[in-house]
Amino acid sequence: MIPDKTAQRDVGREDDEGETDTPSKLSLISWNIDGLDGEKQPERARGLCSCLTSYSADVVLLQELVPPYCRFLKNRLSTAYTFIEGGKEGYYTAMLLKKSRITLLDWKIIAFPTTRMARNLLVAKVLFKGQKLCLMTSHLESGKPHAGERMRQLQLLLKKMTEVPDDVNILFGGDTNLRDAEVARVGLPICIRDVWEQLGEPEDCHYTWDTLTNTNKDVDFICRIRFDRLYLRQSAKDGIPQLKPDSMALLGLEKLECKRYISDHWGIYCKFSTE
């Protein structure tokens, strides 16, 4: 495998014995892996596998996955992870759930009724340390001209989050393609928080799509934006532990040996307290 050389803050990679150093915490990766880009895809896929193996996150949320890329990941990671796919053709989302830490109870795909890009919401009900947890991921409609559809999809996503019983913690992660003005226009319910904002808006995690630094896309403009976001709705029932974000880092910041980054997006790695 091509090693991932990314130098990140130490937020809980595997130790030498293969166990996470903070087993009481929930770790999560969300990443648009740009499976539609065929340039150096085998090398990039190996780099992704190396990175995912190194961080050994409990939950991995992937966007822009394509069937050959998915087969590659399954061949190498299915022993450790349960795979849930949000589609079978074209490009789609997926969840990888660490078998030793996450128990899958149920999952479903919720269609976005007016999407023109085959986008949907992938939802899974799981147990983590015996507690109920709802996981969601999506790849919202892309491009400035589709802001209206993207905001409709955000509204549906937020509605689904608020409908989950209050004894459940909910985590959404995905490539939202959202601009800050669009989020402000829709408005987040008071019970749903942007995890980056909760952590004090760390500047080193601000831009998840950054054409100033990331050269995978041959573009003649500079765009630095936070397309990739995590939303948290904590449980609100007495006696139920709440998830609380502890730390965040970006992944894939270093080029691989093939002189490409794993993706044109940086990945997000986050850890949450459960006690």
C-alpha positions in Angstrom: 0.0 0.0 0.0 1.0 3.6 -0.6 1.3 5.1 2.9 -0.6 8.2 3.8 2.0 10.7 4.9 -0.4 13.2 6.3 0.9 14.8 9.5 -2.1 15.5 11.7 -2.7 16.4 15.2 -2.7 13.3 17.3 -6.4 12.6 17.7 -6.5 8.9 18.2 -4.8 6.8 15.6 -4.2 3.1 16.3 -1.4 2.3 18.7 1.1 -0.5 18.1 -1.2 -3.2 19.4 -4.0 -2.3 16.9 -6.4 -0.8 19.5 -7.4 2.8 19.6 -5.9 4.7 22.5 -9.3 6.1 23.6 -11.8 3.2 23.3 -14.5 5.2 25.1 -14.6 7.7 22.3 -16.4 7.5 19.0 -14.2 8.3 16.0 -15.6 9.2 12.6 -14.3 10.0 9.1 -16.3 11.8 6.4 -14.7 12.1 3.0 -15.7 12.8 -0.6 -13.1 10.5 -2.2 -13.7 11.8 -5.8 -14.2 8.3 -7.3 -15.3 9.9 -10.6 -11.7 11.0 -11.1 -9.9 8.2 -12.9 -6.5 9.9 -12.8 -4.1 7.6 -10.7 -7.2 6.0 -9.1 -5.5 2.7 -8.1 -2.8 4.6 -6.3 -5.3 6.9 -4.7 -7.4 4.0 -3.6 -4.5 2.3 -2.0 -3.6 5.6 -0.2 -7.2 5.8 1.0 -7.1 2.2 2.3 -3.8 2.9 4.1 -5.3 6.1 5.7 -8.5 4.3 6.8 -6.5 1.4 8.2 -4.2 3.7 10.1 -6.9 5.8 11.7 -9.2 2.8 12.3 -12.3 5.0 12.8 -15.5 3.5 14.2 -17.5 5.1 11.4 -16.5 6.0 7.9 -18.8 8.1 5.7 -17.8 8.2 2.0 -19.2 10.2 -0.9 -18.7 10.0 -4.6 -17.9 6.3 -4.5 -18.1 4.3 -7.8 -18.5 0.5 -8.2 -14.9 -0.4 -9.0 -13.6 1.8 -6.1 -16.2 0.2 -3.8 -15.1 -3.3 -4.8 -11.5 -2.4 -4.1 -12.3 -1.1 -0.6 -14.4 -4.2 0.2 -11.6 -6.5 -0.8 -9.4 -4.9 1.7 -11.6 -3.6 4.5 -14.6 -5.9 4.7 -13.0 -8.1 7.4 -13.0 -5.1 9.8 -16.0 -3.1 8.4 -19.7 -3.6 7.6 -20.4 -1.9 4.3 -23.7 -0.1 3.6 -24.1 1.4 0.1 -26.4 4.3 -0.9 -26.5 3.1 -4.5 -25.1 0.5 -7.0 -24.6 2.5 -10.2 -23.0 5.8 -11.2 -21.6 7.4 -8.0 -23.1 7.2 -4.5 -22.5 7.3 -0.8 -21.5 4.5 1.6 -21.0 3.9 5.3 -18.3 1.6 6.8 -19.1 0.5 10.3 -16.3 -1.1 12.4 -17.6 -4.5 13.3 -15.8 -4.7 16.7 -17.4 -1.4 17.9 -20.6 -0.8 16.0 -23.7 -3.0 15.9 -25.9 -2.3 12.8 -29.7 -2.5 13.6 -31.3 -1.1 10.5 -30.6 1.1 7.5 -32.5 2.8 4.7 -32.1 5.1 1.7 -34.3 8.2 1.6 -34.8 9.7 -1.8 -34.5 13.4 -2.5 -37.6 13.7 -4.7 -36.5 16.6 -6.9 -32.8 15.8 -7.4 -31.4 15.9 -10.9 -28.2 14.2 -9.8 -29.5 11.0 -8.2 -28.7 12.2 -4.7 -30.2 10.7 -1.6 -29.8 10.4 2.2 -28.3 7.2 3.6 -29.5 6.5 7.2 -28.4 3.8 9.6 -29.5 2.9 13.1 -26.7 1.4 15.2 -25.6 0.7 18.7 -22.3 2.0 20.1 -21.3 0.9 23.6 -24.9 -0.2 24.0 -26.4 3.2 23.2 -28.6 4.0 20.2 -27.0 6.1 17.5 -28.3 7.3 14.2 -25.9 7.9 11.4 -26.6 9.8 8.2 -24.6 10.8 5.1 -25.3 12.4 1.8 -23.8 14.2 -1.2 -26.1 17.2 -1.7 -26.7 18.7 -5.1 -23.6 20.3 -6.7 -22.9 23.6 -8.3 -24.0 27.2 -7.8 -27.0 27.0 -10.2 -28.5 24.2 -8.0 -28.6 26.2 -4.7 -32.4 25.9 -4.5 -32.4 22.1 -4.8 -29.5 21.9 -2.4 -31.4 23.9 0.2 -34.5 21.7 -0.2 -32.3 18.7 0.4 -30.8 20.4 3.5 -34.4 21.1 4.8 -35.3 17.4 4.3 -32.1 16.3 6.0 -32.7 18.5 9.0 -36.4 17.4 9.2 -35.3 13.8 9.3 -32.8 14.6 12.1 -35.5 16.3 14.2 -37.9 13.4 13.7 -35.6 10.8 15.4 -36.6 10.0 19.0 -34.9 12.1 21.6 -33.2 9.2 23.3 -30.9 8.9 20.2 -27.8 10.8 19.3 -27.6 11.7 15.6 -24.5 12.3 13.5 -24.6 13.5 9.9 -21.5 13.8 7.8 -21.1 14.5 4.1 -20.3 16.6 1.2 -23.0 19.2 1.5 -21.8 21.6 -1.3 -23.3 24.3 1.0 -22.3 27.9 1.1 -22.7 29.7 4.4 -25.4 32.0 3.0 -27.5 29.0 2.0 -27.2 27.5 5.5 -28.2 30.8 7.0 -31.2 31.1 4.7 -32.5 27.6 5.6 -31.5 27.9 9.3 -30.4 25.1 11.6 -32.9 24.0 14.3 -31.7 24.9 17.7 -31.2 21.3 18.6 -28.8 20.7 15.7 -25.2 22.0 15.8 -22.5 22.3 13.3 -19.6 20.4 14.8 -16.9 22.6 13.4 -18.6 25.6 15.0 -19.0 23.7 18.3 -15.2 23.2 18.4 -14.6 26.9 18.1 -14.2 27.0 14.3 -10.6 25.8 14.1 -8.9 27.5 11.2 -6.8 24.5 10.2 -10.1 22.6 9.5 -11.9 25.4 7.8 -11.5 24.7 4.1 -12.3 21.1 3.0 -12.2 22.0 -0.7 -9.2 24.2 -1.4 -7.9 24.7 -5.0 -5.2 26.9 -3.6 -3.5 23.9 -2.1 -5.1 20.8 -3.7 -3.9 20.5 -7.3 -5.9 17.3 -8.2 -8.3 19.5 -10.3 -6.9 21.5 -13.1 -8.8 24.8 -12.5 -7.9 28.4 -13.3 -9.5 29.8 -10.2 -9.0 29.7 -6.4 -11.8 28.4 -4.3 -11.5 27.8 -0.6 -14.8 26.6 1.0 -16.2 24.3 3.6 -18.3 22.0 1.5 -17.9 19.0 3.9 -19.7 19.4 7.2 -20.7 17.4 10.3 -24.0 18.0 12.1 -24.8 16.7 15.5 -28.1 16.4 17.3 -27.5 15.2 20.9 -29.9 13.0 22.8 -32.3 15.0 25.0 -33.6 12.3 27.3 -32.6 12.1 31.0 -30.1 9.3 31.6 -28.9 9.0 28.0 -25.3 9.9 27.4 -24.8 12.7 24.9 -22.2 12.8 22.2 -19.8 15.7 22.5 -17.2 16.7 19.9 -13.6 16.6 21.2 -11.4 17.2 18.3 -11.2 17.5 14.5 -8.5 17.2 11.9 -8.3 17.1 8.1 -7.0 14.1 6.3 -5.2 13.6 3.0 -3.2 16.8 3.1 0.0 15.3 1.7 0.5 14.1 -1.8 1.0 10.4 -2.4 4.0 9.0 -4.2 2.1 9.3 -7.5 2.1 13.1 -7.0 -1.7 13.2 -6.5 -3.8 13.7 -3.4 -6.2 11.0 -2.3 -9.1 13.3 -3.3 -9.8 16.8 -4.4 -11.5 17.1 -1.0 -9.8 16.8 2.3 -11.3 14.2 4.7 -12.6 15.1 8.1 -11.6 13.1 11.2 -13.5 13.8 14.4 -13.7 12.2 17.8 -16.6 12.4 20.2 -16.9 11.8 23.9 -19.7 9.5 25.0 -19.5 9.8 28.8 
